[in-house]
Amino acid sequence: GVPIMGAITNASVTFGTGTNPSAPAVSNNGDDWIHYLHYVDTNITVDAVTILLGGTAATGDSIKFHLCNLATGDSGTVDEWSSTTIVADDSGTSTAGYEQFYKVALNIQSADVDAGNYLALTIEGNGTNSDYSVNALVRYHLR
């Protein structure tokens, strides 16, 4: 997960070890999910996803991103995910450290996101050479 700095304590939310992320159970960590989710309140189509990525050390890792569409059958109380769909992803970016930052365009896989679902951006690294700052721009239109 992407830690939130400051007075808010939180834990990492992991999405499994498969090629594509899968949402884990919400139980016992619902408070941690809040920091990582964007609620979609109307039907949208994602047109583009651009990531800005920078490391905190002189050496880097290979980093992959997935923008996930998390669906739930729950309305007021969310305690489970019914499905996970990959909205956009990339094949990986090899980073070289803090001497520069990177702009990464994700490939759209499944653009439509229905109202009532949630978006979550995952980051996967192949090492521990650096910690990363991430800024994501998701361009979309209403449908």
C-alpha positions as CSV (number, residue, x, y, z in Angstrom):
1,G,0.0,0.0,0.0
2,V,0.9,3.6,-0.2
3,P,1.4,5.0,3.3
4,I,-0.2,8.3,4.3
5,M,2.2,10.5,6.1
6,G,1.3,12.6,9.1
7,A,-1.0,12.1,12.1
8,I,-3.1,9.3,10.5
9,T,-1.8,5.8,11.2
10,N,-2.6,3.1,8.7
11,A,-1.5,-0.3,7.5
12,S,-0.7,-1.6,4.1
13,V,-3.5,-3.1,2.1
14,T,-2.2,-5.9,-0.1
15,F,-3.8,-7.2,-3.2
16,G,-2.3,-10.7,-3.5
17,T,0.7,-12.1,-5.3
18,G,-0.8,-12.9,-8.7
19,T,-0.1,-11.3,-12.1
20,N,-3.1,-9.1,-11.6
21,P,-4.2,-7.8,-8.2
22,S,-7.2,-9.4,-6.4
23,A,-9.0,-7.6,-3.6
24,P,-8.6,-9.2,-0.1
25,A,-11.2,-9.4,2.6
26,V,-12.2,-6.1,4.1
27,S,-12.7,-7.6,7.6
28,N,-10.5,-6.2,10.4
29,N,-8.9,-3.6,8.2
30,G,-11.8,-1.5,6.9
31,D,-10.3,1.6,8.4
32,D,-7.1,1.1,6.4
33,W,-9.1,0.9,3.1
34,I,-10.4,4.4,3.4
35,H,-7.0,5.9,2.5
36,Y,-6.7,4.0,-0.7
37,L,-10.1,4.3,-2.4
38,H,-11.9,6.6,-4.7
39,Y,-15.7,6.1,-4.7
40,V,-17.3,6.4,-8.1
41,D,-20.8,7.9,-7.7
42,T,-21.8,7.9,-11.4
43,N,-21.0,5.7,-14.4
44,I,-17.7,6.7,-16.0
45,T,-15.4,5.7,-18.8
46,V,-11.7,6.0,-18.1
47,D,-9.9,7.6,-21.1
48,A,-6.3,7.7,-19.8
49,V,-4.2,7.1,-16.7
50,T,-0.9,8.9,-16.2
51,I,1.5,8.2,-13.2
52,L,4.2,10.4,-11.9
53,L,6.8,8.3,-10.0
54,G,9.9,9.2,-8.0
55,G,12.2,7.2,-5.7
56,T,13.8,8.3,-2.5
57,A,17.2,6.6,-2.9
58,A,20.1,6.6,-5.4
59,T,19.1,3.2,-6.8
60,G,15.7,2.0,-7.9
61,D,13.5,-1.0,-8.7
62,S,11.2,-2.1,-11.5
63,I,7.7,-0.8,-10.7
64,K,4.3,-1.9,-12.0
65,F,0.9,-0.2,-11.6
66,H,-2.7,-1.4,-11.8
67,L,-5.8,0.7,-11.5
68,C,-8.4,-1.6,-10.1
69,N,-12.2,-1.4,-10.3
70,L,-13.6,-2.9,-7.0
71,A,-17.3,-3.8,-7.0
72,T,-19.4,-4.6,-4.0
73,G,-22.9,-5.7,-3.5
74,D,-23.0,-3.7,-0.3
75,S,-24.7,-0.3,-0.2
76,G,-24.2,1.5,3.1
77,T,-21.8,-0.9,4.8
78,V,-18.9,-2.3,2.8
79,D,-17.5,-5.5,4.2
80,E,-16.6,-7.5,1.0
81,W,-15.7,-7.1,-2.6
82,S,-17.7,-9.0,-5.2
83,S,-15.2,-8.6,-8.1
84,T,-11.9,-6.9,-9.1
85,T,-11.5,-5.7,-12.7
86,I,-8.3,-4.2,-14.1
87,V,-9.1,-0.8,-15.6
88,A,-5.5,0.0,-16.6
89,D,-2.0,-1.3,-16.1
90,D,1.6,-1.2,-17.5
91,S,4.3,-3.7,-18.2
92,G,6.7,-2.1,-15.7
93,T,9.1,0.8,-15.4
94,S,12.8,0.4,-14.4
95,T,13.7,3.3,-12.1
96,A,17.2,4.5,-11.5
97,G,16.8,6.5,-8.3
98,Y,16.1,10.0,-7.1
99,E,18.1,11.8,-9.8
100,Q,14.9,12.0,-11.9
101,F,11.2,11.2,-11.9
102,Y,9.2,9.3,-14.4
103,K,5.9,9.8,-16.3
104,V,4.2,6.5,-17.0
105,A,1.1,6.1,-19.2
106,L,-1.0,3.1,-18.3
107,N,-2.7,0.9,-20.9
108,I,-6.5,0.9,-20.7
109,Q,-7.8,-2.7,-20.3
110,S,-11.5,-2.2,-19.2
111,A,-12.5,1.4,-19.3
112,D,-16.1,1.4,-17.9
113,V,-16.6,1.8,-14.2
114,D,-20.1,1.6,-12.8
115,A,-21.5,3.9,-10.2
116,G,-21.2,2.4,-6.7
117,N,-17.8,0.9,-7.4
118,Y,-14.4,2.0,-6.0
119,L,-11.1,2.7,-7.7
120,A,-7.8,1.7,-6.2
121,L,-4.3,2.2,-7.6
122,T,-1.8,-0.6,-6.8
123,I,2.0,-0.4,-7.0
124,E,4.2,-3.4,-7.2
125,G,8.0,-3.4,-6.9
126,N,10.6,-6.1,-7.5
127,G,12.9,-4.9,-4.7
128,T,13.4,-2.7,-1.8
129,N,16.0,-0.3,-3.1
130,S,13.8,2.8,-2.7
131,D,10.5,4.1,-1.4
132,Y,8.3,5.9,-3.9
133,S,6.2,9.0,-4.2
134,V,3.3,8.5,-6.6
135,N,0.9,11.0,-8.2
136,A,-1.9,9.5,-10.5
137,L,-4.0,11.4,-12.9
138,V,-7.1,9.5,-14.1
139,R,-8.9,11.2,-17.0
140,Y,-12.5,10.1,-17.5
141,H,-15.8,11.1,-18.9
142,L,-19.4,10.5,-17.6
143,R,-21.4,7.9,-19.5
